């Protein structure tokens, strides 16, 4: 019997294919920032939430948000408030 993990691997494939290109992204800090952005985008995709809608709603007020309220701005929490 062969186990197939394509359902888990397929969403990661673009990230893995791009990893080589991202080595030369410009600075040492850029890699972690790109990883964070892609994580948010992938979470929105898995939740079937518009990444554009999520980001346009969350980003403008992000600088004025207190740390204790950041958990309410995750894609998962945002999706429950914006069906």
C-alpha positions in Angstrom: 0.0 0.0 0.0 1.3 3.4 -0.9 0.6 6.5 1.1 0.0 9.7 -0.9 0.5 13.1 0.7 -0.3 15.2 -2.4 -3.0 17.1 -0.5 -0.5 18.3 2.0 2.3 18.9 -0.4 0.5 20.6 -3.3 -0.2 23.9 -1.4 3.5 24.1 -0.4 4.9 23.5 -3.9 5.0 27.1 -5.0 6.8 28.1 -1.9 9.4 25.3 -2.3 9.9 26.1 -6.0 10.4 29.8 -5.2 12.7 29.2 -2.2 15.8 29.2 -4.4 14.9 32.6 -5.9 14.1 34.1 -2.5 17.7 33.5 -1.3 18.7 36.6 -3.2 15.7 38.7 -2.1 17.9 41.6 -1.0 18.6 41.4 2.7 18.9 39.0 5.6 15.6 40.3 7.1 13.6 40.0 3.9 13.3 36.2 4.1 11.4 36.1 7.4 9.2 39.0 6.2 8.3 37.1 3.0 7.6 34.0 5.0 5.2 35.9 7.2 3.4 37.4 4.3 3.1 34.1 2.5 1.8 32.5 5.7 -1.0 35.0 5.9 -1.9 34.6 2.2 -1.9 30.8 2.5 -4.1 31.0 5.6 -6.6 33.2 3.8 -6.6 30.8 0.8 -7.2 27.7 3.1 -10.0 29.6 4.8 -11.5 30.6 1.5 -11.2 34.2 2.5 -10.3 37.0 0.1 -6.7 37.9 1.0 -7.2 41.3 -0.6 -10.3 41.9 1.4 -8.6 40.7 4.6 -5.5 42.8 4.1 -7.4 46.0 3.0 -9.5 45.7 6.2 -6.8 44.9 8.7 -3.7 46.8 7.5 -4.9 50.4 7.7 -5.6 50.2 11.4 -2.8 47.8 12.4 -0.3 50.5 13.6 -2.8 51.7 16.1 -3.8 48.3 17.4 -2.8 47.4 21.0 -0.9 44.1 21.3 -3.6 42.4 23.4 -6.0 42.8 20.5 -3.8 41.4 17.7 -5.3 37.9 18.1 -8.6 39.3 16.8 -6.9 40.3 13.6 -5.7 36.9 12.5 -7.2 35.6 9.3 -9.1 32.9 11.3 -10.6 35.4 13.7 -11.4 37.9 10.9 -13.1 35.3 8.9 -15.6 34.5 11.7 -16.5 38.2 12.0 -16.8 38.7 8.2 -18.7 35.7 6.7 
